[in-house]
Structure formats: structure tokens, C-alpha cells
Amino acid sequence: MNTATKPEQTAVEHATYEDLCLYIDGEFIKGGGRKEQDVLNPATGQPIAKLPHATREDLDRALAAAARAFETWKKSSPLERAKILRKVGEMSRERAKDIGRNITLDMGKPIAEAIGEVMANSEHCDWHAEECRRIYGRVIPPRLPNVRQMVLREPIGVCAAFTPWNFPYNQAIRKICAAVGAGCTIVIKGPEDSPSAVVAIARMFHEAGLPPGVLNVVWGVPAEVSDYLIKSPIVRKVSFTGSVPVGKQLAALAAAHMKRVTMELGGHSPVVVFDDADIDRAADMLVAFKFRNAGQVCVSPTRFYIQEKAYDRFVARFIEKTNGIKVGSGLEEDTRMGPLAHYRRVPAIQSFIDDAKKRGAKIEIGGTQLGEVGNFFAPTVLTNVPEDSLVMTSEPFGPVAPCVPFKDIDEVLRRANSLPYGLSSYVFTTNTKNALAMQNGIEAGMVNINHFGQALAETPFGGIKDSGIGSEGGTETFDGYLTTKFVTQMD
């Protein structure tokens, strides 16, 4: 396994990092004696900026601004909304290198991945710009000739959104575009650990001419901000992406106030490789996808089930390709895997590996922290992993790939569906019978067969079971942001 030196980042390298602030009612706000927290570079552990936290007065101002703006924005033309969304999409692509570089600085992923995140997900601006022009109601044929029956789709109101640190641009732009395109207003709390992308998004919407109050960005202690926003009678919709435990808490809080939710929660994605698959191609693709963003991806492949006849060949190829991954600072162009985003993730990943080893698993490669500076962890492959081990039952959210053999479809479906997670899944086979059985049998919101085709702007993204409620993207994207009103009129 190749590892790169993790040099200290200089003041010059940080000089162009995003000027962090709140964005409330069309104003960028910082200072004023507000509490601040350090934003750390995970490759060095050194602070690169300070992030202001919102006061209680700031939160009240954001809510009031969103409520006031909603009264006019809900009546705005879809053409106006589409024009603004397209402008933001254009600016996102123009500024992708700068936004991506800052994501690498505060989140750690390789710069090519960070820039790719911005470029690819700018399409959400374009998609929502087009789809918001197609929010249709319908006319229902009446039973009486002098009655007219109509169904109207109307924006739900002020939305509160909470987005994670692993894909800071991706997750924020999805929620903001859906709310803005639907005619809603939004208060969003992004990730305090990797905040630059959300501030950059706010600047682009501001420059694109979004009216004050339609978008508001706040920061603070996550539990305190989420509790305050969700309990506010002003908020009518909650969107959250994050862990299952936190998602359940927020969903329960929202339910207590009868507020609609969209929840994209954790996963523990099964990979099923049949012995008739193109084994080398499957292994090569899965190595790249598994260790993308150091495995800190909610849809990362995390449980590898390989049919017995192909098991040894797949594992050998997988280990060979894993061994070639260069780990280092995300700013170095030849880096293929950066650090974990937080230092606390290092002992967490180690605990998964130690538990598996204690239960009889074999560490084929990796299994340890790399170096003493930064949050670097070696890409790890485990074999002979017991089904009841921690890494097979709880989402690892890191660069760990446990590989186990299976005999037939019935067995692998039972094992793949045995957990409460149901976000994504992956199947490799050249047999159409196997493919049909798996797409029908796997309990997941997304099933990828022989490639990775999810998370596009035009396709729905979401899970089932403990992995969430609702979808973002695709024609389903506005469902959580619109109410249905039935109108019946007699002449």
C-alpha cells in the first residue's frame, strides 16, 4: 500500500479558504461576539478557520425571515425559480475548483473527488430548474355536470434542513434546490466540521438574485439548533441526512409536532458477486467505490458476499488493487484516499477491526492507523468474518471491506436482508435469472446491477426500513415539499 507524506499545510495554502459566516435574510454575518469553533484540516489536525455559531436571536431572525419571504416566494413564477437555479448551476461549475479545494481542506477527500462532487451535483440545479416548471395538479371528472373538481399542489412552507459532513456540497444543494424549486423557503444547518461548501452555495444563490429570506444558513451545536428549529411553529417540513440514531430522534421530534420529514439515514450496503460475473471487473470497480471518500459514504459497499467458486479469485484481485491505493493529503494530485474526516473516527474504525479479529477474522491488508499526523487509516480487507461481528452488523463508515463466501441465492438474500438497514445494494452477475431474483428480493431503496448508477439528479435517492423515509432527486424530489389541496366547486 502506498502512503504519502502528510505535510503541514501552510498559511499560504489556507489563504483562499472560504470566509465563513451565517447567511440570514440576505446578509452574511459574523463577529459580534458570537461563539466560534475551529475548523480543522483532517490531514494535519491544524485549524484553518473559525466558524461563527448562531445565537438564539439569529435563529429567530432566520425563522422570521423565512416566514416573511414565503408569503411572496410561494407565489413566484416557476420560470423565475428556474432562472435562479440555472444561474447557480452555472456558477457552481465555474467555481468548482475553488469550492472543491476548500472541501478537501476541511473534509479531507482527494481534490479530484471534491471537484467531482461539485461538478456532478451542479446538475441538481439544472434538474430542479426544469422539474419545478412541471409541478402539475389535475382535474377530476365530476359526478354532476355543474361541479368542477381540482387537485392543487402547493409549497408546504418554511423548511428546516440538516446536512452531513461527508458530502457537504452534494447534500446541501439537493435540499436547497428542492425547497427553492417547490416555492418553499429554507433554514439550513450545514456541517460545522466541513462548512465551506454550504457558505459557497449561499453566496451563489445571493449573487443569482434569490430574494432575501428564501435561503438562510445557520451554524451551532447540532442538537441545540435542530431542537430549536424543529419545535418552532414556523417550520413545516424537516429534511435530514445522517445517522440512524439521530434521524430517529429528529423524526420523533418532528412527529410530535405533526411535521413532514424526509430522512436519508445510514446504510450497510450488501455487495453480491455471483460466480458467473466478470470477477476482475467487479473487484476493480468495487475497490474504487469502496475506498472513495475513505469509505465515509452512506451508500458505500460494506458487506461483501462472494459466491464460493469465485471467492478466492475475487479476494486476491481485491487485495491486489487495494494495495495500490495511495493514501495521503487530498491536495496531492496522486492521492487516491485521504484521511478520515474526524480524529474520533480513527479509534472507531479500529474497534470494528479489533472486534472482527477477536472473533476469528483475518486481516488481509491494512487494519491500522497510518502515521502520527492527521486522521489517516489504511484501506483494510478482512476475510473469514463472522456474521455476528460488529463490522457485519453495524455501519462501519470507513475504509473496511469484510469479505465472506455464500452458496446460493436463497442464502445470500437471507443474509443481505438480515439487518434493519435498507439504503443501497450492489449485484454483479451475467445471469438474467440471478439479476431478476436479486432486484426483486433485496430489501433496499436502491439496487445497482453490474455498475454504480445511483445518485443522479434524475433518479430518486432514498432508503427503506431504518435507512430512511422519502426520496430526493428524480420526479419524486418535490413530494416532501408540496401539499395536496382538493378543490370542489358547484356553479
C-alpha positions in Angstrom: 0.0 0.0 0.0 1.4 3.4 -1.0 1.3 6.2 1.5 2.2 9.8 1.0 3.9 12.2 3.4 1.3 14.4 5.2 3.0 17.8 5.3 1.8 20.7 7.5 -0.4 23.0 5.5 1.0 26.5 5.2 -0.8 29.7 5.8 -0.5 30.4 2.0 -2.4 27.2 1.2 -5.2 28.3 3.6 -5.3 31.9 2.5 -8.1 31.5 0.0 -10.3 29.3 2.2 -13.9 30.4 2.4 -14.8 33.3 4.6 -17.1 31.5 7.0 -20.3 33.2 8.2 -24.0 33.0 8.8 -26.4 33.9 6.0 -29.7 35.4 7.3 -32.3 37.4 5.4 -29.9 38.2 2.6 -27.0 39.2 4.8 -23.6 37.5 5.5 -23.0 37.8 9.3 -20.0 37.0 11.5 -18.3 38.5 14.6 -20.4 40.4 17.0 -19.1 38.4 20.0 -20.7 35.2 18.7 -19.3 31.9 19.9 -16.8 30.4 17.3 -15.4 27.0 16.7 -12.2 25.9 15.0 -12.5 24.2 11.6 -9.7 21.6 11.4 -7.8 20.2 8.4 -8.1 16.4 8.9 -4.8 15.8 7.1 -2.9 17.8 9.7 -5.2 18.3 12.6 -4.5 22.0 12.4 -7.1 24.8 12.5 -7.8 26.5 9.2 -10.7 28.9 10.1 -13.2 29.8 12.7 -16.9 29.2 12.3 -19.4 31.5 14.0 -22.4 29.9 15.8 -25.8 31.4 15.6 -27.3 32.9 18.7 -30.9 32.3 19.7 -31.7 35.8 18.3 -30.0 34.7 15.0 -32.2 31.6 14.8 -35.3 33.7 15.5 -34.3 36.1 12.8 -33.7 33.3 10.3 -37.1 31.8 11.0 -38.9 35.1 10.8 -37.1 36.0 7.5 -38.1 32.6 6.0 -41.7 33.0 7.1 -41.9 36.5 5.6 -40.2 35.5 2.4 -42.5 32.6 2.0 -45.5 34.8 1.6 -44.2 36.1 -1.7 -41.9 33.3 -2.8 -44.8 30.8 -2.8 -46.5 32.9 -5.4 -43.4 33.3 -7.6 -43.4 32.1 -11.1 -41.7 28.7 -11.7 -39.8 30.5 -14.6 -38.3 32.9 -12.0 -37.3 30.0 -9.8 -35.8 28.1 -12.7 -33.8 31.1 -13.9 -32.1 31.4 -10.4 -31.5 27.7 -10.2 -29.8 27.6 -13.6 -27.6 30.6 -12.7 -26.4 28.7 -9.5 -25.7 25.6 -11.6 -23.6 27.7 -14.0 -21.7 29.4 -11.2 -21.1 26.1 -9.4 -19.4 24.6 -12.4 -17.3 27.8 -12.9 -16.2 27.8 -9.2 -15.9 24.0 -8.8 -12.1 24.0 -8.4 -12.2 26.6 -5.6 -15.2 25.0 -3.9 -13.6 21.6 -4.3 -10.3 22.7 -2.9 -11.9 24.0 0.2 -13.9 20.8 0.7 -10.5 19.0 0.6 -9.1 21.4 3.2 -12.0 20.9 5.7 -13.3 17.4 4.9 -10.2 15.7 3.6 -11.3 13.8 0.4 -8.9 13.9 -2.6 -9.2 17.1 -4.6 -10.3 15.2 -7.7 -13.2 13.7 -5.7 -14.1 17.1 -4.2 -14.2 18.9 -7.5 -16.1 16.0 -9.0 -18.7 16.3 -6.2 -19.3 19.9 -7.1 -19.4 19.4 -10.9 -21.6 16.3 -10.8 -24.1 17.7 -8.3 -24.4 21.0 -10.0 -26.8 19.0 -12.2 -29.3 19.2 -9.3 -29.7 22.9 -10.0 -30.5 22.2 -13.7 -32.8 19.3 -12.9 -34.8 21.2 -10.3 -34.9 24.2 -12.7 -36.7 22.1 -15.2 -38.9 20.0 -12.9 -40.2 23.0 -11.0 -41.9 24.0 -14.2 -43.7 20.7 -14.2 -45.4 20.7 -10.8 -48.8 19.8 -12.0 -52.2 19.4 -10.4 -55.1 17.7 -12.2 -58.8 18.0 -12.9 -61.0 15.1 -11.7 -64.1 14.3 -13.7 -67.2 15.3 -11.6 -70.3 13.2 -10.9 -72.5 16.2 -11.6 -72.4 18.5 -14.7 -72.3 21.7 -12.7 -69.4 20.7 -10.4 -65.7 21.2 -11.1 -63.1 19.2 -9.1 -59.4 20.1 -9.0 -56.2 19.0 -7.2 -53.6 21.7 -6.5 -50.0 21.1 -5.4 -48.8 23.9 -3.2 -45.5 24.6 -1.4 -45.6 23.4 2.2 -43.9 26.4 3.8 -40.7 27.0 5.7 -38.3 24.0 5.7 -35.5 23.2 8.1 -32.7 21.1 6.7 -29.7 19.4 8.3 -26.8 18.1 6.2 -23.8 15.9 6.9 -20.0 16.5 6.6 -19.1 13.7 4.2 -20.6 15.3 1.0 -21.1 18.9 2.1 -21.9 20.3 -1.3 -24.0 17.3 -2.6 -26.3 17.1 0.4 -26.9 20.8 0.8 -27.6 21.5 -2.9 -30.2 18.7 -3.1 -32.2 20.1 -0.2 -31.9 23.7 -1.1 -32.8 23.2 -4.8 -35.9 21.1 -3.8 -37.2 23.7 -1.4 -36.5 26.7 -3.6 -37.9 25.0 -6.7 -41.1 24.0 -4.9 -41.7 27.6 -3.8 -40.7 26.9 -0.2 -38.2 28.8 2.0 -35.5 27.1 4.0 -33.3 27.4 7.0 -30.3 25.0 6.7 -27.8 24.0 9.2 -24.8 22.5 7.4 -21.9 20.5 8.9 -19.8 22.5 11.3 -16.8 20.3 10.5 -16.8 21.0 6.7 -18.8 24.2 6.3 -17.1 25.9 3.3 -19.3 24.4 0.6 -22.6 25.5 2.2 -21.3 29.1 2.6 -20.2 29.0 -1.1 -23.7 27.8 -2.1 -25.3 30.7 -0.1 -23.0 33.2 -1.9 -24.0 31.8 -5.3 -27.8 32.0 -4.6 -27.3 35.5 -3.3 -25.5 36.6 -6.4 -28.1 34.8 -8.6 -30.7 37.1 -7.2 -32.6 34.9 -4.7 -34.8 37.2 -2.6 -33.7 37.7 1.0 -35.1 35.2 3.4 -35.7 32.4 0.9 -32.4 30.7 1.9 -30.9 31.1 5.4 -27.7 29.4 6.7 -27.0 28.9 10.4 -24.4 27.1 12.5 -24.2 25.9 16.0 -24.3 22.9 18.4 -26.2 20.4 16.2 -28.6 19.1 18.9 -29.5 22.6 20.1 -30.1 24.0 16.7 -32.1 21.1 15.4 -34.3 21.0 18.6 -35.0 24.8 18.3 -35.8 24.8 14.6 -37.9 21.7 14.6 -40.0 22.8 17.6 -40.7 26.2 16.0 -44.3 26.5 14.8 -42.9 28.4 11.7 -41.2 25.2 10.4 -43.5 22.9 8.4 -41.0 20.4 6.8 -37.8 18.8 8.1 -35.1 17.2 5.9 -32.2 15.4 7.5 -29.3 13.3 6.2 -27.2 11.5 8.8 -27.1 8.6 11.2 -30.0 6.3 12.0 -30.0 7.1 15.8 -30.0 10.9 15.2 -32.5 10.5 12.4 -34.9 8.6 14.6 -34.7 11.3 17.3 -35.4 14.1 14.9 -38.2 12.1 13.2 -39.8 11.6 16.6 -39.5 15.3 17.5 -41.0 16.3 14.1 -43.8 13.8 14.5 -44.7 15.2 17.9 -45.4 18.5 16.1 -47.0 16.8 13.1 -44.3 17.9 10.6 -43.4 16.2 7.4 -40.0 14.6 7.2 -37.6 13.4 4.6 -34.9 11.2 6.2 -31.9 9.8 4.4 -30.2 7.7 7.1 -27.3 5.2 7.4 -26.8 2.1 5.4 -24.9 -1.2 5.5 -24.9 -2.0 1.8 -24.6 -5.6 0.7 -22.5 -6.5 -2.3 -23.4 -9.8 -4.0 -20.9 -11.2 -6.6 -22.0 -14.3 -8.3 -19.5 -16.8 -9.7 -20.8 -16.1 -13.3 -19.9 -12.4 -13.0 -16.8 -10.7 -14.6 -14.8 -11.2 -11.4 -11.8 -9.0 -12.2 -14.1 -6.1 -13.4 -16.3 -6.4 -10.3 -13.2 -6.4 -8.0 -11.7 -3.4 -9.7 -14.9 -1.4 -9.7 -15.6 -2.2 -6.1 -12.1 -1.2 -4.8 -12.5 2.2 -6.3 -16.1 2.6 -5.0 -15.4 1.1 -1.5 -12.5 3.4 -0.7 -13.9 6.5 -2.3 -14.0 9.2 0.4 -12.2 6.8 2.7 -15.4 4.7 2.9 -17.3 7.6 4.5 -20.2 7.2 2.2 -23.8 6.2 3.3 -24.1 4.1 0.2 -20.6 2.6 0.4 -20.4 -1.1 -0.2 -19.9 -2.6 3.2 -20.7 -6.3 3.3 -19.1 -8.3 0.5 -20.8 -11.6 -0.3 -18.9 -13.6 -2.9 -20.2 -16.9 -4.3 -18.0 -19.8 -3.3 -16.4 -20.7 -6.7 -15.4 -17.1 -7.3 -14.4 -16.2 -3.7 -10.6 -16.8 -3.8 -10.2 -15.1 -7.2 -12.2 -12.1 -6.2 -10.4 -11.7 -2.8 -7.0 -11.9 -4.4 -7.8 -9.3 -7.1 -9.5 -7.1 -4.5 -6.4 -7.2 -2.2 -4.1 -6.6 -5.2 -5.9 -3.4 -6.2 -6.3 -2.2 -2.6 -2.6 -2.5 -2.1 -2.1 0.0 -4.9 -4.1 2.8 -3.3 -2.0 5.8 -2.3 -3.1 7.4 0.9 -2.2 11.0 1.7 -3.2 14.6 1.8 -6.1 15.2 -0.5 -4.3 18.2 -2.0 -1.7 15.9 -3.6 -2.9 15.0 -7.1 -1.8 11.4 -7.0 -3.6 10.7 -3.7 -6.4 8.2 -4.1 -7.7 8.1 -0.5 -7.5 11.0 2.0 -7.8 11.0 5.8 -10.9 10.3 7.9 -12.8 13.5 8.4 -12.5 13.4 12.2 -9.9 12.0 14.6 -12.7 10.2 16.6 -13.3 8.0 13.5 -9.8 6.5 13.9 -10.4 4.6 17.1 -14.0 3.8 15.9 -12.7 2.1 12.8 -10.0 0.3 14.8 -12.8 -1.0 17.1 -14.5 -2.7 14.2 -11.3 -4.4 13.1 -10.3 -5.5 16.6 -13.8 -7.0 17.2 -13.6 -8.9 13.9 -10.1 -10.2 14.7 -11.1 -11.3 18.1 -13.9 -13.3 16.6 -11.6 -15.1 14.2 -11.5 -12.8 11.1 -8.2 -12.4 9.2 -6.7 -9.1 8.3 -5.5 -9.5 4.8 -4.3 -5.9 4.4 -4.4 -2.7 6.4 -6.0 -2.7 9.8 -4.1 0.2 11.4 -3.8 3.9 11.6 -1.2 5.4 9.3 1.3 7.9 10.7 1.1 10.2 13.7 -0.1 13.3 11.9 -3.6 13.5 10.6 -6.5 11.1 10.6 -5.1 8.5 8.1 -6.2 4.9 8.2 -5.1 2.1 6.0 -7.5 0.6 3.5 -8.5 -2.7 5.1 -9.7 -6.0 3.8 -11.0 -8.7 6.2 -11.8 -12.4 5.4 -13.3 -15.2 7.5 -15.6 -12.6 9.1 -18.3 -14.0 11.4 -21.8 -12.9 10.6 -22.4 -11.5 14.1 -19.3 -9.4 14.2 -19.6 -5.6 14.6 -18.4 -4.9 11.1 -21.1 -7.1 9.6 -23.9 -5.8 11.7 -23.2 -2.1 12.2 -22.4 0.6 9.6 -18.6 1.0 9.7 -18.5 4.3 7.7 -14.8 3.8 6.9 -12.2 2.1 4.8 -13.0 -1.5 5.8 -14.2 -4.3 3.4 -15.3 -7.6 5.0 -15.5 -10.4 2.5 -17.4 -13.7 3.1 -18.5 -16.6 0.8 -22.0 -17.7 0.1 -23.6 -20.8 -1.7 -26.8 -19.8 -3.4 -29.4 -17.1 -3.9 -31.7 -18.0 -1.0 -28.8 -17.9 1.4 -27.4 -14.6 0.2 -30.8 -12.9 0.2 -31.5 -14.0 3.7 -28.1 -12.7 4.9 -28.3 -9.5 2.8 -31.8 -8.7 4.2 -31.0 -9.7 7.8 -30.2 -6.1 9.1 -32.6 -3.2 9.7 -30.8 -1.1 7.1 -32.2 -0.7 3.6 -30.4 2.0 1.7 -28.3 0.7 -1.2 -27.2 -2.6 -2.6 -24.9 -4.0 -5.4 -25.1 -7.1 -7.5 -22.7 -8.5 -10.1 -23.9 -11.2 -12.4 -24.2 -12.1 -16.1 -27.2 -14.3 -15.5 -30.6 -12.6 -16.0 -32.3 -15.0 -13.7 -30.0 -14.1 -10.9 -30.4 -10.4 -11.7 -34.2 -10.6 -11.6 -34.2 -12.6 -8.4 -31.9 -10.1 -6.7 -33.7 -6.9 -7.8 -37.0 -8.4 -6.6 -35.6 -9.9 -3.4 -33.2 -7.4 -2.0 -34.7 -5.0 0.6 -33.2 -1.7 -0.3 -34.2 1.6 -1.7 -31.6 1.3 -4.5 -30.3 -1.8 -6.3 -27.3 -1.4 -8.7 -26.6 -4.3 -11.0 -23.2 -4.6 -12.7 -22.5 -0.8 -12.3 -23.0 2.1 -9.9 -25.9 4.1 -11.3 -27.5 5.8 -8.4 -27.5 9.4 -7.0 -28.1 11.1 -10.4 -30.2 14.2 -10.4 -32.9 12.5 -12.4 -33.2 9.4 -10.2 -34.7 9.1 -6.7 -32.3 8.7 -3.8 -33.6 7.2 -0.6 -33.9 4.1 1.6 -36.4 1.9 3.3 -36.6 0.3 6.8 -34.2 2.1 9.2 -32.4 3.8 6.3 -35.0 6.5 5.8 -38.3 8.0 4.7 -38.9 9.6 1.3 -36.6 10.3 -1.7 -34.6 13.2 -3.0 -33.9 13.6 -6.8 -36.0 12.3 -9.7 -39.6 13.2 -10.2 -40.1 12.3 -6.6 -37.9 15.2 -5.5 -40.7 17.7 -4.7 -43.1 15.2 -3.0 -41.9 16.2 0.5 -42.1 19.9 -0.2 -45.6 20.1 -1.6 -49.1 19.8 0.0 -52.1 18.4 -1.9 -55.2 20.6 -1.9 -58.5 19.3 -3.2 -61.0 22.0 -4.6 -64.6 21.3 -5.5 -66.9 24.0 -6.8 -70.5 23.9 -7.8 -71.9 26.6 -10.2 
